[in-house]
Amino acid sequence: MYELDLSSTPGQERVRDIFLIGAWTGWFGDLPQVNKENIEGGMIHITQHKTGNKVWIPMYPMVKAILEKYDFEIPAIITNQKFNEALKLIAKKAKINAPFHKRITKGGKTISTKFEKWQLVTSHSARRSFATNLYKSGFPSISIMQITGHKTEAAFLKYIKVTPEEHAKLLQMHWEKNSEHLRVVS
């Protein structure tokens, strides 16, 4: 999505940029707080509206490049509805079209409906992607929760999107990384 040339549609370019900042910080509602005054030493710090917690996060290189483009001021965020409409168009242009099955319960019946991922992307996808991607990389849940504001690990684990196969791959990665420390105990 970052590589997509949206220079002919500046509104979509701003939406894409805001979304990407959210995807690398885990923040969306708190993004308007980001400015030059709360960036120091390569870190962004804010006080979350929802929790009142002070949160620090390092600036990922893509975030720094985007913030430099806007002189370290987040562009004004349009209404959530218009943002999500534009984001879907951007995701479609970026060919984020992997098939995705979503289970929806209506009237007591659960129906699985097939979508392409671009059809389901919203502003909130940035925050959920941040949390899920960090978790899958093996980053500690407790540290991710400090950034996202989740109070319990149970709530956090319900929030992220990790399939049973991905959990198995995480275990495989763990074993490969730590095999010399594993031994049979009796």
C-alpha positions in Angstrom: 0.0 0.0 0.0 2.9 2.4 0.8 4.3 1.9 -2.7 1.0 2.8 -4.4 1.3 6.1 -6.3 -1.7 8.2 -5.2 -0.3 11.6 -6.1 -3.1 12.3 -8.5 -5.6 11.8 -5.6 -4.3 13.7 -2.6 -7.3 12.9 -0.4 -6.6 9.2 -0.9 -2.9 9.7 -0.4 -3.6 11.3 3.0 -6.0 8.5 4.0 -3.4 5.9 3.0 -0.7 7.8 5.0 -2.8 8.1 8.1 -3.8 4.4 7.9 -0.1 3.4 7.6 0.9 5.5 10.6 -1.9 3.7 12.5 -0.7 0.3 11.3 2.8 1.0 12.6 1.8 2.7 15.9 -1.3 0.8 16.9 -3.1 4.2 17.3 -6.0 5.7 15.3 -8.2 7.7 17.6 -5.1 9.1 19.3 -3.3 10.0 16.0 -4.4 13.7 16.0 -2.2 14.2 19.1 1.0 13.4 17.1 3.0 16.5 16.4 6.6 17.8 16.7 6.2 18.4 20.5 5.6 14.7 21.3 8.5 13.3 19.2 11.9 13.0 20.8 14.8 10.6 20.4 13.1 8.7 17.6 10.1 8.0 19.8 6.5 9.2 19.7 4.8 9.7 23.0 1.1 10.4 23.6 -1.4 10.2 26.5 -4.2 7.8 25.3 -7.6 9.4 25.5 -9.3 6.1 26.4 -7.0 5.0 29.2 -5.1 8.1 30.2 -1.9 6.1 30.0 1.3 7.6 28.6 2.5 5.5 25.7 5.8 5.6 23.9 6.5 3.9 20.6 9.6 4.0 18.3 9.1 5.7 15.0 9.2 3.0 12.3 11.1 4.3 9.2 7.9 4.4 7.1 6.2 6.4 9.9 9.1 8.9 10.0 9.0 9.3 6.2 5.3 10.0 6.3 5.5 12.4 9.2 8.3 14.3 7.5 6.1 14.6 4.4 3.5 16.5 6.6 6.1 18.4 8.6 5.3 16.1 11.6 1.6 17.1 11.8 -1.0 14.5 11.2 -3.4 15.7 8.4 -6.9 16.4 9.4 -8.9 13.1 9.6 -12.2 13.1 7.7 -15.3 11.4 9.0 -14.8 7.7 9.8 -17.4 6.8 7.1 -15.6 8.8 4.4 -12.2 7.5 5.6 -13.3 3.9 5.4 -14.9 4.4 1.9 -11.6 5.9 0.6 -9.5 3.2 2.4 -11.5 0.4 0.6 -10.7 2.0 -2.7 -7.1 2.3 -1.8 -6.9 -1.3 -0.6 -8.5 -2.4 -3.9 -6.0 -0.4 -5.9 -3.2 -2.0 -3.9 -4.6 -5.4 -4.8 -5.3 -6.4 -1.2 -7.7 -9.0 -2.6 -6.9 -12.3 -0.8 -10.1 -14.2 -0.2 -11.5 -14.0 3.3 -14.4 -15.8 4.9 -16.4 -13.9 7.5 -18.9 -15.7 9.7 -22.0 -13.6 10.3 -24.8 -14.6 12.6 -28.3 -13.4 11.6 -31.5 -14.6 13.3 -29.6 -17.4 15.1 -28.1 -18.8 11.9 -24.4 -18.5 11.2 -23.5 -17.9 7.6 -20.0 -17.8 6.2 -19.7 -15.2 3.4 -16.7 -14.9 1.1 -15.1 -11.4 0.6 -11.9 -10.0 -0.7 -9.9 -8.4 2.0 -10.1 -4.9 0.6 -13.9 -5.1 1.1 -13.5 -5.4 4.9 -10.6 -3.0 5.6 -11.5 -0.1 7.9 -9.6 2.4 10.0 -9.7 -0.1 12.8 -7.8 -2.6 10.7 -4.7 -0.5 11.2 -4.8 -1.0 15.0 -5.7 -4.7 14.8 -3.0 -5.3 12.2 -0.5 -3.7 14.4 -1.3 -5.9 17.4 -1.7 -9.1 15.3 1.5 -8.6 13.3 3.6 -7.9 16.4 2.1 -10.9 18.2 2.9 -13.1 15.3 6.5 -11.9 15.2 7.0 -13.2 18.8 6.9 -9.8 20.4 5.6 -10.1 24.1 1.9 -9.7 24.5 2.3 -7.7 27.6 4.4 -5.1 25.8 1.9 -4.9 22.9 -0.9 -4.4 25.5 1.0 -1.4 26.9 0.7 0.2 23.5 -2.8 -0.9 22.6 -4.3 -0.3 26.1 -5.7 -3.8 26.6 -6.1 -4.4 30.3 -6.2 -8.2 30.2 -4.4 -10.8 28.1 -7.7 -12.6 27.6 -9.2 -9.5 26.0 -6.0 -9.0 23.9 -6.0 -12.5 22.6 -9.7 -12.2 21.6 -8.8 -9.0 19.8 -6.0 -10.2 17.6 -6.6 -12.4 14.6 -4.4 -15.5 14.7 -5.6 -18.8 13.1 -4.8 -22.2 14.7 -2.3 -22.8 11.9 -0.5 -19.5 12.7 -0.4 -20.5 16.4 1.3 -23.8 15.3 3.8 -21.9 13.2 4.6 -19.6 16.2 5.3 -22.7 18.3 7.5 -24.1 15.4 9.4 -20.8 15.3 9.9 -20.9 19.1 11.2 -24.4 19.0 13.6 -23.6 16.1 14.9 -20.6 18.0 15.2 -22.3 21.3 16.0 -26.0 20.5 19.4 -26.0 22.2 17.6 -25.0 25.5 15.0 -27.8 25.4 15.6 -31.0 27.2 13.6 -33.9 28.6 13.1 -33.5 32.4 11.9 -36.1 34.8 
